[in-house]
């Protein structure tokens, strides 16, 4: 069953990713799903360990920048205990 997710990217990255997906005859959603499957199918400890595919280099420009929202202490504690189960 498919579920929806909302993501925010720079417009230029989205346009290049759409072009790549179109050239591969798949939707941008399926391309994104494929990447998530690749990430979660292996035991990578950090993003630096994940082997970046050639298409990522084609889609992105410059160094990768990982932005995360700061979480409250309560949210961090809850996430920690949820992952322990």
PDB file of N, CA, C and O in Angstrom, chain B, residues numbered from 101:
ATOM      1  N   UNK B 101       0.846  -1.170   0.000  1.00  0.00           N
ATOM      2  CA  UNK B 101       0.000   0.000   0.000  1.00  0.00           C
ATOM      3  C   UNK B 101       0.894   1.236   0.000  1.00  0.00           C
ATOM      4  O   UNK B 101       1.831   1.338   0.791  1.00  0.00           O
ATOM      5  N   UNK B 102       0.598   2.152  -0.876  1.00  0.00           N
ATOM      6  CA  UNK B 102       1.368   3.387  -0.958  1.00  0.00           C
ATOM      7  C   UNK B 102       0.915   4.368   0.111  1.00  0.00           C
ATOM      8  O   UNK B 102      -0.259   4.411   0.478  1.00  0.00           O
ATOM      9  N   UNK B 103       1.862   5.152   0.602  1.00  0.00           N
ATOM     10  CA  UNK B 103       1.587   6.229   1.546  1.00  0.00           C
ATOM     11  C   UNK B 103       2.200   7.496   0.967  1.00  0.00           C
ATOM     12  O   UNK B 103       3.137   7.432   0.171  1.00  0.00           O
ATOM     13  N   UNK B 104       1.676   8.632   1.360  1.00  0.00           N
ATOM     14  CA  UNK B 104       2.169   9.907   0.842  1.00  0.00           C
ATOM     15  C   UNK B 104       3.162  10.521   1.815  1.00  0.00           C
ATOM     16  O   UNK B 104       3.084  10.324   3.027  1.00  0.00           O
ATOM     17  N   UNK B 105       4.103  11.275   1.240  1.00  0.00           N
ATOM     18  CA  UNK B 105       5.104  11.984   2.020  1.00  0.00           C
ATOM     19  C   UNK B 105       5.354  13.322   1.322  1.00  0.00           C
ATOM     20  O   UNK B 105       5.305  13.405   0.095  1.00  0.00           O
ATOM     21  N   UNK B 106       5.614  14.343   2.093  1.00  0.00           N
ATOM     22  CA  UNK B 106       5.916  15.656   1.537  1.00  0.00           C
ATOM     23  C   UNK B 106       7.376  15.970   1.820  1.00  0.00           C
ATOM     24  O   UNK B 106       7.826  15.917   2.965  1.00  0.00           O
ATOM     25  N   UNK B 107       8.109  16.296   0.765  1.00  0.00           N
ATOM     26  CA  UNK B 107       9.527  16.620   0.884  1.00  0.00           C
ATOM     27  C   UNK B 107       9.782  17.993   0.285  1.00  0.00           C
ATOM     28  O   UNK B 107       9.046  18.439  -0.596  1.00  0.00           O
ATOM     29  N   UNK B 108      10.823  18.662   0.760  1.00  0.00           N
ATOM     30  CA  UNK B 108      11.200  19.965   0.216  1.00  0.00           C
ATOM     31  C   UNK B 108      12.631  19.894  -0.303  1.00  0.00           C
ATOM     32  O   UNK B 108      13.544  19.497   0.421  1.00  0.00           O
ATOM     33  N   UNK B 109      12.816  20.280  -1.558  1.00  0.00           N
ATOM     34  CA  UNK B 109      14.128  20.325  -2.186  1.00  0.00           C
ATOM     35  C   UNK B 109      14.259  21.643  -2.924  1.00  0.00           C
ATOM     36  O   UNK B 109      13.270  22.336  -3.163  1.00  0.00           O
ATOM     37  N   UNK B 110      15.489  21.984  -3.284  1.00  0.00           N
ATOM     38  CA  UNK B 110      15.688  23.149  -4.127  1.00  0.00           C
ATOM     39  C   UNK B 110      15.065  22.864  -5.489  1.00  0.00           C
ATOM     40  O   UNK B 110      15.122  21.736  -5.980  1.00  0.00           O
ATOM     41  N   UNK B 111      14.480  23.868  -6.086  1.00  0.00           N
ATOM     42  CA  UNK B 111      13.752  23.711  -7.347  1.00  0.00           C
ATOM     43  C   UNK B 111      14.639  23.111  -8.437  1.00  0.00           C
ATOM     44  O   UNK B 111      14.194  22.252  -9.198  1.00  0.00           O
ATOM     45  N   UNK B 112      15.876  23.556  -8.513  1.00  0.00           N
ATOM     46  CA  UNK B 112      16.791  23.063  -9.546  1.00  0.00           C
ATOM     47  C   UNK B 112      17.048  21.564  -9.390  1.00  0.00           C
ATOM     48  O   UNK B 112      17.119  20.840 -10.383  1.00  0.00           O
ATOM     49  N   UNK B 113      17.186  21.101  -8.161  1.00  0.00           N
ATOM     50  CA  UNK B 113      17.407  19.677  -7.905  1.00  0.00           C
ATOM     51  C   UNK B 113      16.191  18.873  -8.347  1.00  0.00           C
ATOM     52  O   UNK B 113      16.329  17.812  -8.955  1.00  0.00           O
ATOM     53  N   UNK B 114      15.011  19.375  -8.044  1.00  0.00           N
ATOM     54  CA  UNK B 114      13.776  18.684  -8.434  1.00  0.00           C
ATOM     55  C   UNK B 114      13.677  18.584  -9.952  1.00  0.00           C
ATOM     56  O   UNK B 114      13.335  17.528 -10.484  1.00  0.00           O
ATOM     57  N   UNK B 115      13.972  19.672 -10.648  1.00  0.00           N
ATOM     58  CA  UNK B 115      13.883  19.661 -12.112  1.00  0.00           C
ATOM     59  C   UNK B 115      14.857  18.651 -12.711  1.00  0.00           C
ATOM     60  O   UNK B 115      14.495  17.914 -13.627  1.00  0.00           O
ATOM     61  N   UNK B 116      16.078  18.609 -12.210  1.00  0.00           N
ATOM     62  CA  UNK B 116      17.058  17.649 -12.725  1.00  0.00           C
ATOM     63  C   UNK B 116      16.647  16.216 -12.401  1.00  0.00           C
ATOM     64  O   UNK B 116      16.819  15.317 -13.224  1.00  0.00           O
ATOM     65  N   UNK B 117      16.113  16.005 -11.217  1.00  0.00           N
ATOM     66  CA  UNK B 117      15.658  14.665 -10.833  1.00  0.00           C
ATOM     67  C   UNK B 117      14.487  14.225 -11.706  1.00  0.00           C
ATOM     68  O   UNK B 117      14.404  13.059 -12.091  1.00  0.00           O
ATOM     69  N   UNK B 118      13.584  15.148 -12.020  1.00  0.00           N
ATOM     70  CA  UNK B 118      12.457  14.832 -12.911  1.00  0.00           C
ATOM     71  C   UNK B 118      12.959  14.443 -14.296  1.00  0.00           C
ATOM     72  O   UNK B 118      12.459  13.492 -14.898  1.00  0.00           O
ATOM     73  N   UNK B 119      13.942  15.174 -14.797  1.00  0.00           N
ATOM     74  CA  UNK B 119      14.510  14.858 -16.105  1.00  0.00           C
ATOM     75  C   UNK B 119      15.152  13.475 -16.094  1.00  0.00           C
ATOM     76  O   UNK B 119      14.989  12.698 -17.034  1.00  0.00           O
ATOM     77  N   UNK B 120      15.875  13.180 -15.034  1.00  0.00           N
ATOM     78  CA  UNK B 120      16.513  11.866 -14.925  1.00  0.00           C
ATOM     79  C   UNK B 120      15.461  10.763 -14.860  1.00  0.00           C
ATOM     80  O   UNK B 120      15.566   9.763 -15.569  1.00  0.00           O
ATOM     81  N   UNK B 121      14.460  10.939 -14.024  1.00  0.00           N
ATOM     82  CA  UNK B 121      13.402   9.933 -13.887  1.00  0.00           C
ATOM     83  C   UNK B 121      12.686   9.734 -15.220  1.00  0.00           C
ATOM     84  O   UNK B 121      12.381   8.603 -15.598  1.00  0.00           O
ATOM     85  N   UNK B 122      12.418  10.823 -15.929  1.00  0.00           N
ATOM     86  CA  UNK B 122      11.754  10.732 -17.225  1.00  0.00           C
ATOM     87  C   UNK B 122      12.613   9.947 -18.216  1.00  0.00           C
ATOM     88  O   UNK B 122      12.094   9.126 -18.972  1.00  0.00           O
ATOM     89  N   UNK B 123      13.912  10.194 -18.216  1.00  0.00           N
ATOM     90  CA  UNK B 123      14.818   9.474 -19.112  1.00  0.00           C
ATOM     91  C   UNK B 123      14.858   7.982 -18.782  1.00  0.00           C
ATOM     92  O   UNK B 123      15.117   7.156 -19.658  1.00  0.00           O
ATOM     93  N   UNK B 124      14.601   7.638 -17.517  1.00  0.00           N
ATOM     94  CA  UNK B 124      14.594   6.237 -17.084  1.00  0.00           C
ATOM     95  C   UNK B 124      13.205   5.606 -17.181  1.00  0.00           C
ATOM     96  O   UNK B 124      13.024   4.439 -16.835  1.00  0.00           O
ATOM     97  N   UNK B 125      12.236   6.376 -17.649  1.00  0.00           N
ATOM     98  CA  UNK B 125      10.843   5.923 -17.779  1.00  0.00           C
ATOM     99  C   UNK B 125      10.231   5.478 -16.455  1.00  0.00           C
ATOM    100  O   UNK B 125       9.500   4.488 -16.399  1.00  0.00           O
ATOM    101  N   UNK B 126      10.537   6.220 -15.390  1.00  0.00           N
ATOM    102  CA  UNK B 126       9.907   5.984 -14.093  1.00  0.00           C
ATOM    103  C   UNK B 126       9.471   7.328 -13.521  1.00  0.00           C
ATOM    104  O   UNK B 126       9.935   8.383 -13.955  1.00  0.00           O
ATOM    105  N   UNK B 127       8.585   7.273 -12.555  1.00  0.00           N
ATOM    106  CA  UNK B 127       8.133   8.513 -11.924  1.00  0.00           C
ATOM    107  C   UNK B 127       9.162   8.962 -10.890  1.00  0.00           C
ATOM    108  O   UNK B 127       9.976   8.172 -10.411  1.00  0.00           O
ATOM    109  N   UNK B 128       9.104  10.224 -10.568  1.00  0.00           N
ATOM    110  CA  UNK B 128       9.986  10.756  -9.535  1.00  0.00           C
ATOM    111  C   UNK B 128       9.697  10.084  -8.196  1.00  0.00           C
ATOM    112  O   UNK B 128      10.612   9.860  -7.404  1.00  0.00           O
ATOM    113  N   UNK B 129       8.441   9.764  -7.943  1.00  0.00           N
ATOM    114  CA  UNK B 129       8.074   9.070  -6.703  1.00  0.00           C
ATOM    115  C   UNK B 129       8.740   7.704  -6.622  1.00  0.00           C
ATOM    116  O   UNK B 129       9.269   7.335  -5.574  1.00  0.00           O
ATOM    117  N   UNK B 130       8.719   6.948  -7.724  1.00  0.00           N
ATOM    118  CA  UNK B 130       9.333   5.611  -7.727  1.00  0.00           C
ATOM    119  C   UNK B 130      10.850   5.708  -7.617  1.00  0.00           C
ATOM    120  O   UNK B 130      11.484   4.857  -6.994  1.00  0.00           O
ATOM    121  N   UNK B 131      11.430   6.733  -8.216  1.00  0.00           N
ATOM    122  CA  UNK B 131      12.868   6.936  -8.100  1.00  0.00           C
ATOM    123  C   UNK B 131      13.249   7.200  -6.647  1.00  0.00           C
ATOM    124  O   UNK B 131      14.220   6.638  -6.140  1.00  0.00           O
ATOM    125  N   UNK B 132      12.480   8.056  -5.987  1.00  0.00           N
ATOM    126  CA  UNK B 132      12.722   8.360  -4.579  1.00  0.00           C
ATOM    127  C   UNK B 132      12.521   7.114  -3.724  1.00  0.00           C
ATOM    128  O   UNK B 132      13.305   6.851  -2.812  1.00  0.00           O
ATOM    129  N   UNK B 133      11.477   6.350  -4.015  1.00  0.00           N
ATOM    130  CA  UNK B 133      11.224   5.110  -3.277  1.00  0.00           C
ATOM    131  C   UNK B 133      12.397   4.141  -3.439  1.00  0.00           C
ATOM    132  O   UNK B 133      12.816   3.498  -2.477  1.00  0.00           O
ATOM    133  N   UNK B 134      12.918   4.043  -4.655  1.00  0.00           N
ATOM    134  CA  UNK B 134      14.062   3.170  -4.918  1.00  0.00           C
ATOM    135  C   UNK B 134      15.256   3.564  -4.043  1.00  0.00           C
ATOM    136  O   UNK B 134      15.921   2.705  -3.465  1.00  0.00           O
ATOM    137  N   UNK B 135      15.516   4.860  -3.956  1.00  0.00           N
ATOM    138  CA  UNK B 135      16.635   5.324  -3.130  1.00  0.00           C
ATOM    139  C   UNK B 135      16.428   4.968  -1.664  1.00  0.00           C
ATOM    140  O   UNK B 135      17.359   4.514  -0.998  1.00  0.00           O
ATOM    141  N   UNK B 136      15.213   5.173  -1.157  1.00  0.00           N
ATOM    142  CA  UNK B 136      14.933   4.818   0.236  1.00  0.00           C
ATOM    143  C   UNK B 136      15.084   3.321   0.462  1.00  0.00           C
ATOM    144  O   UNK B 136      15.558   2.899   1.517  1.00  0.00           O
ATOM    145  N   UNK B 137      14.685   2.516  -0.514  1.00  0.00           N
ATOM    146  CA  UNK B 137      14.862   1.062  -0.386  1.00  0.00           C
ATOM    147  C   UNK B 137      16.342   0.705  -0.311  1.00  0.00           C
ATOM    148  O   UNK B 137      16.741  -0.155   0.475  1.00  0.00           O
ATOM    149  N   UNK B 138      17.147   1.365  -1.126  1.00  0.00           N
ATOM    150  CA  UNK B 138      18.581   1.102  -1.114  1.00  0.00           C
ATOM    151  C   UNK B 138      19.205   1.473   0.232  1.00  0.00           C
ATOM    152  O   UNK B 138      20.026   0.732   0.772  1.00  0.00           O
ATOM    153  N   UNK B 139      18.812   2.609   0.754  1.00  0.00           N
ATOM    154  CA  UNK B 139      19.363   3.064   2.031  1.00  0.00           C
ATOM    155  C   UNK B 139      18.979   2.117   3.155  1.00  0.00           C
ATOM    156  O   UNK B 139      19.821   1.757   3.978  1.00  0.00           O
ATOM    157  N   UNK B 140      17.720   1.711   3.198  1.00  0.00           N
ATOM    158  CA  UNK B 140      17.230   0.912   4.324  1.00  0.00           C
ATOM    159  C   UNK B 140      17.499  -0.578   4.174  1.00  0.00           C
ATOM    160  O   UNK B 140      17.298  -1.328   5.129  1.00  0.00           O
ATOM    161  N   UNK B 141      17.945  -1.031   3.007  1.00  0.00           N
ATOM    162  CA  UNK B 141      18.203  -2.457   2.830  1.00  0.00           C
ATOM    163  C   UNK B 141      19.572  -2.869   3.355  1.00  0.00           C
ATOM    164  O   UNK B 141      19.836  -4.063   3.503  1.00  0.00           O
ATOM    165  N   UNK B 142      20.425  -1.934   3.632  1.00  0.00           N
ATOM    166  CA  UNK B 142      21.773  -2.231   4.126  1.00  0.00           C
ATOM    167  C   UNK B 142      21.990  -1.583   5.483  1.00  0.00           C
ATOM    168  O   UNK B 142      21.222  -0.725   5.919  1.00  0.00           O
ATOM    169  N   UNK B 143      23.036  -2.010   6.122  1.00  0.00           N
ATOM    170  CA  UNK B 143      23.320  -1.529   7.472  1.00  0.00           C
ATOM    171  C   UNK B 143      24.359  -0.401   7.441  1.00  0.00           C
ATOM    172  O   UNK B 143      25.503  -0.589   7.854  1.00  0.00           O
ATOM    173  N   UNK B 144      23.953   0.751   6.956  1.00  0.00           N
ATOM    174  CA  UNK B 144      24.850   1.897   6.928  1.00  0.00           C
ATOM    175  C   UNK B 144      24.733   2.649   8.245  1.00  0.00           C
ATOM    176  O   UNK B 144      23.631   2.929   8.716  1.00  0.00           O
ATOM    177  N   UNK B 145      25.869   2.968   8.828  1.00  0.00           N
ATOM    178  CA  UNK B 145      25.889   3.676  10.100  1.00  0.00           C
ATOM    179  C   UNK B 145      25.768   5.186   9.919  1.00  0.00           C
ATOM    180  O   UNK B 145      25.350   5.888  10.840  1.00  0.00           O
ATOM    181  N   UNK B 146      26.126   5.685   8.750  1.00  0.00           N
ATOM    182  CA  UNK B 146      26.037   7.124   8.504  1.00  0.00           C
ATOM    183  C   UNK B 146      25.838   7.361   7.012  1.00  0.00           C
ATOM    184  O   UNK B 146      26.012   6.449   6.204  1.00  0.00           O
ATOM    185  N   UNK B 147      25.476   8.575   6.654  1.00  0.00           N
ATOM    186  CA  UNK B 147      25.283   8.920   5.249  1.00  0.00           C
ATOM    187  C   UNK B 147      26.588   8.847   4.465  1.00  0.00           C
ATOM    188  O   UNK B 147      26.573   8.580   3.263  1.00  0.00           O
ATOM    189  N   UNK B 148      27.705   9.081   5.124  1.00  0.00           N
ATOM    190  CA  UNK B 148      28.997   9.031   4.454  1.00  0.00           C
ATOM    191  C   UNK B 148      29.332   7.617   3.989  1.00  0.00           C
ATOM    192  O   UNK B 148      30.082   7.455   3.027  1.00  0.00           O
ATOM    193  N   UNK B 149      28.794   6.590   4.648  1.00  0.00           N
ATOM    194  CA  UNK B 149      29.057   5.204   4.267  1.00  0.00           C
ATOM    195  C   UNK B 149      28.220   4.764   3.077  1.00  0.00           C
ATOM    196  O   UNK B 149      28.572   3.801   2.396  1.00  0.00           O
ATOM    197  N   UNK B 150      27.125   5.451   2.821  1.00  0.00           N
ATOM    198  CA  UNK B 150      26.218   5.042   1.757  1.00  0.00           C
ATOM    199  C   UNK B 150      26.848   5.316   0.402  1.00  0.00           C
ATOM    200  O   UNK B 150      27.253   6.447   0.133  1.00  0.00           O
ATOM    201  N   UNK B 151      26.940   4.297  -0.464  1.00  0.00           N
ATOM    202  CA  UNK B 151      27.543   4.519  -1.786  1.00  0.00           C
ATOM    203  C   UNK B 151      26.608   5.354  -2.660  1.00  0.00           C
ATOM    204  O   UNK B 151      25.505   4.924  -2.999  1.00  0.00           O
ATOM    205  N   UNK B 152      27.051   6.516  -3.007  1.00  0.00           N
ATOM    206  CA  UNK B 152      26.232   7.429  -3.802  1.00  0.00           C
ATOM    207  C   UNK B 152      26.276   6.981  -5.265  1.00  0.00           C
ATOM    208  O   UNK B 152      27.350   6.805  -5.841  1.00  0.00           O
ATOM    209  N   UNK B 153      25.112   6.803  -5.846  1.00  0.00           N
ATOM    210  CA  UNK B 153      25.013   6.371  -7.238  1.00  0.00           C
ATOM    211  C   UNK B 153      25.412   7.508  -8.172  1.00  0.00           C
ATOM    212  O   UNK B 153      25.420   8.676  -7.783  1.00  0.00           O
ATOM    213  N   UNK B 154      25.740   7.152  -9.396  1.00  0.00           N
ATOM    214  CA  UNK B 154      26.157   8.156 -10.381  1.00  0.00           C
ATOM    215  C   UNK B 154      25.096   9.218 -10.616  1.00  0.00           C
ATOM    216  O   UNK B 154      25.418  10.388 -10.823  1.00  0.00           O
ATOM    217  N   UNK B 155      23.828   8.813 -10.586  1.00  0.00           N
ATOM    218  CA  UNK B 155      22.781   9.790 -10.903  1.00  0.00           C
ATOM    219  C   UNK B 155      22.712  10.898  -9.865  1.00  0.00           C
ATOM    220  O   UNK B 155      22.290  12.011 -10.180  1.00  0.00           O
ATOM    221  N   UNK B 156      23.125  10.610  -8.619  1.00  0.00           N
ATOM    222  CA  UNK B 156      23.106  11.653  -7.597  1.00  0.00           C
ATOM    223  C   UNK B 156      24.090  12.752  -7.981  1.00  0.00           C
ATOM    224  O   UNK B 156      23.804  13.937  -7.815  1.00  0.00           O
ATOM    225  N   UNK B 157      25.241  12.351  -8.490  1.00  0.00           N
ATOM    226  CA  UNK B 157      26.216  13.341  -8.935  1.00  0.00           C
ATOM    227  C   UNK B 157      25.671  14.164 -10.093  1.00  0.00           C
ATOM    228  O   UNK B 157      25.968  15.353 -10.208  1.00  0.00           O
ATOM    229  N   UNK B 158      24.871  13.532 -10.950  1.00  0.00           N
ATOM    230  CA  UNK B 158      24.296  14.250 -12.076  1.00  0.00           C
ATOM    231  C   UNK B 158      23.214  15.221 -11.622  1.00  0.00           C
ATOM    232  O   UNK B 158      23.064  16.301 -12.193  1.00  0.00           O
ATOM    233  N   UNK B 159      22.468  14.841 -10.604  1.00  0.00           N
ATOM    234  CA  UNK B 159      21.337  15.640 -10.149  1.00  0.00           C
ATOM    235  C   UNK B 159      21.783  16.787  -9.256  1.00  0.00           C
ATOM    236  O   UNK B 159      21.230  17.884  -9.333  1.00  0.00           O
ATOM    237  N   UNK B 160      22.764  16.548  -8.420  1.00  0.00           N
ATOM    238  CA  UNK B 160      23.160  17.567  -7.450  1.00  0.00           C
ATOM    239  C   UNK B 160      24.400  18.317  -7.919  1.00  0.00           C
ATOM    240  O   UNK B 160      25.140  17.864  -8.792  1.00  0.00           O
ATOM    241  N   UNK B 161      24.595  19.455  -7.320  1.00  0.00           N
ATOM    242  CA  UNK B 161      25.788  20.243  -7.583  1.00  0.00           C
ATOM    243  C   UNK B 161      26.382  20.654  -6.255  1.00  0.00           C
ATOM    244  O   UNK B 161      25.659  21.029  -5.333  1.00  0.00           O
ATOM    245  N   UNK B 162      27.685  20.584  -6.156  1.00  0.00           N
ATOM    246  CA  UNK B 162      28.350  20.996  -4.932  1.00  0.00           C
ATOM    247  C   UNK B 162      28.286  19.932  -3.854  1.00  0.00           C
ATOM    248  O   UNK B 162      27.798  18.823  -4.072  1.00  0.00           O
ATOM    249  N   UNK B 163      28.788  20.295  -2.694  1.00  0.00           N
ATOM    250  CA  UNK B 163      28.814  19.362  -1.569  1.00  0.00           C
ATOM    251  C   UNK B 163      27.414  19.158  -1.003  1.00  0.00           C
ATOM    252  O   UNK B 163      26.573  20.056  -1.039  1.00  0.00           O
ATOM    253  N   UNK B 164      27.187  17.964  -0.484  1.00  0.00           N
ATOM    254  CA  UNK B 164      25.884  17.664   0.119  1.00  0.00           C
ATOM    255  C   UNK B 164      25.743  18.429   1.425  1.00  0.00           C
ATOM    256  O   UNK B 164      26.696  18.562   2.193  1.00  0.00           O
ATOM    257  N   UNK B 165      24.558  18.921   1.655  1.00  0.00           N
ATOM    258  CA  UNK B 165      24.276  19.647   2.893  1.00  0.00           C
ATOM    259  C   UNK B 165      23.076  18.985   3.548  1.00  0.00           C
ATOM    260  O   UNK B 165      21.985  18.964   2.977  1.00  0.00           O
ATOM    261  N   UNK B 166      23.273  18.451   4.731  1.00  0.00           N
ATOM    262  CA  UNK B 166      22.211  17.754   5.436  1.00  0.00           C
ATOM    263  C   UNK B 166      21.623  18.691   6.479  1.00  0.00           C
ATOM    264  O   UNK B 166      22.297  19.089   7.429  1.00  0.00           O
ATOM    265  N   UNK B 167      20.364  19.032   6.287  1.00  0.00           N
ATOM    266  CA  UNK B 167      19.693  19.935   7.221  1.00  0.00           C
ATOM    267  C   UNK B 167      18.684  19.135   8.028  1.00  0.00           C
ATOM    268  O   UNK B 167      17.845  18.426   7.472  1.00  0.00           O
ATOM    269  N   UNK B 168      18.775  19.256   9.321  1.00  0.00           N
ATOM    270  CA  UNK B 168      17.806  18.591  10.187  1.00  0.00           C
ATOM    271  C   UNK B 168      17.200  19.627  11.115  1.00  0.00           C
ATOM    272  O   UNK B 168      17.844  20.607  11.492  1.00  0.00           O
ATOM    273  N   UNK B 169      15.965  19.391  11.470  1.00  0.00           N
ATOM    274  CA  UNK B 169      15.304  20.281  12.415  1.00  0.00           C
ATOM    275  C   UNK B 169      15.697  19.858  13.826  1.00  0.00           C
ATOM    276  O   UNK B 169      15.788  18.667  14.122  1.00  0.00           O
ATOM    277  N   UNK B 170      15.927  20.830  14.684  1.00  0.00           N
ATOM    278  CA  UNK B 170      16.246  20.487  16.063  1.00  0.00           C
ATOM    279  C   UNK B 170      14.991  19.947  16.738  1.00  0.00           C
ATOM    280  O   UNK B 170      13.883  20.432  16.513  1.00  0.00           O
ATOM    281  N   UNK B 171      15.194  18.937  17.567  1.00  0.00           N
ATOM    282  CA  UNK B 171      14.081  18.308  18.253  1.00  0.00           C
ATOM    283  C   UNK B 171      14.149  18.632  19.737  1.00  0.00           C
ATOM    284  O   UNK B 171      15.216  18.881  20.298  1.00  0.00           O
ATOM    285  N   UNK B 172      12.986  18.620  20.344  1.00  0.00           N
ATOM    286  CA  UNK B 172      12.939  18.864  21.778  1.00  0.00           C
ATOM    287  C   UNK B 172      13.496  17.649  22.512  1.00  0.00           C
ATOM    288  O   UNK B 172      13.565  16.553  21.955  1.00  0.00           O
ATOM    289  N   UNK B 173      13.880  17.847  23.727  1.00  0.00           N
ATOM    290  CA  UNK B 173      14.412  16.763  24.548  1.00  0.00           C
ATOM    291  C   UNK B 173      13.379  15.642  24.678  1.00  0.00           C
ATOM    292  O   UNK B 173      13.726  14.461  24.658  1.00  0.00           O
ATOM    293  N   UNK B 174      12.119  16.019  24.811  1.00  0.00           N
ATOM    294  CA  UNK B 174      11.037  15.039  24.935  1.00  0.00           C
ATOM    295  C   UNK B 174      10.941  14.181  23.671  1.00  0.00           C
ATOM    296  O   UNK B 174      10.812  12.960  23.756  1.00  0.00           O
ATOM    297  N   UNK B 175      11.003  14.824  22.495  1.00  0.00           N
ATOM    298  CA  UNK B 175      10.927  14.092  21.231  1.00  0.00           C
ATOM    299  C   UNK B 175      12.129  13.167  21.049  1.00  0.00           C
ATOM    300  O   UNK B 175      11.977  12.037  20.583  1.00  0.00           O
ATOM    301  N   UNK B 176      13.310  13.634  21.411  1.00  0.00           N
ATOM    302  CA  UNK B 176      14.505  12.803  21.303  1.00  0.00           C
ATOM    303  C   UNK B 176      14.414  11.582  22.209  1.00  0.00           C
ATOM    304  O   UNK B 176      14.781  10.476  21.813  1.00  0.00           O
ATOM    305  N   UNK B 177      13.927  11.789  23.417  1.00  0.00           N
ATOM    306  CA  UNK B 177      13.776  10.686  24.368  1.00  0.00           C
ATOM    307  C   UNK B 177      12.775   9.669  23.833  1.00  0.00           C
ATOM    308  O   UNK B 177      13.014   8.463  23.898  1.00  0.00           O
ATOM    309  N   UNK B 178      11.655  10.155  23.306  1.00  0.00           N
ATOM    310  CA  UNK B 178      10.634   9.266  22.765  1.00  0.00           C
ATOM    311  C   UNK B 178      11.183   8.483  21.566  1.00  0.00           C
ATOM    312  O   UNK B 178      10.943   7.281  21.457  1.00  0.00           O
ATOM    313  N   UNK B 179      11.904   9.138  20.684  1.00  0.00           N
ATOM    314  CA  UNK B 179      12.482   8.465  19.522  1.00  0.00           C
ATOM    315  C   UNK B 179      13.483   7.402  19.960  1.00  0.00           C
ATOM    316  O   UNK B 179      13.524   6.316  19.384  1.00  0.00           O
ATOM    317  N   UNK B 180      14.282   7.702  20.964  1.00  0.00           N
ATOM    318  CA  UNK B 180      15.264   6.748  21.471  1.00  0.00           C
ATOM    319  C   UNK B 180      14.578   5.487  21.980  1.00  0.00           C
ATOM    320  O   UNK B 180      14.976   4.378  21.624  1.00  0.00           O
ATOM    321  N   UNK B 181      13.557   5.648  22.804  1.00  0.00           N
ATOM    322  CA  UNK B 181      12.886   4.485  23.375  1.00  0.00           C
ATOM    323  C   UNK B 181      12.067   3.730  22.330  1.00  0.00           C
ATOM    324  O   UNK B 181      11.925   2.512  22.431  1.00  0.00           O
ATOM    325  N   UNK B 182      11.535   4.416  21.345  1.00  0.00           N
ATOM    326  CA  UNK B 182      10.811   3.734  20.268  1.00  0.00           C
ATOM    327  C   UNK B 182      11.748   2.878  19.425  1.00  0.00           C
ATOM    328  O   UNK B 182      11.354   1.810  18.956  1.00  0.00           O
ATOM    329  N   UNK B 183      12.982   3.335  19.228  1.00  0.00           N
ATOM    330  CA  UNK B 183      13.953   2.577  18.441  1.00  0.00           C
ATOM    331  C   UNK B 183      14.521   1.393  19.206  1.00  0.00           C
ATOM    332  O   UNK B 183      15.050   0.466  18.593  1.00  0.00           O
ATOM    333  N   UNK B 184      14.425   1.400  20.511  1.00  0.00           N
ATOM    334  CA  UNK B 184      14.941   0.302  21.327  1.00  0.00           C
ATOM    335  C   UNK B 184      14.046  -0.928  21.258  1.00  0.00           C
ATOM    336  O   UNK B 184      14.489  -2.034  21.568  1.00  0.00           O
ATOM    337  N   UNK B 185      12.785  -0.746  20.854  1.00  0.00           N
ATOM    338  CA  UNK B 185      11.831  -1.862  20.834  1.00  0.00           C
ATOM    339  C   UNK B 185      12.099  -2.802  19.701  1.00  0.00           C
ATOM    340  O   UNK B 185      11.389  -3.794  19.540  1.00  0.00           O
TER     341      UNK B 185
END
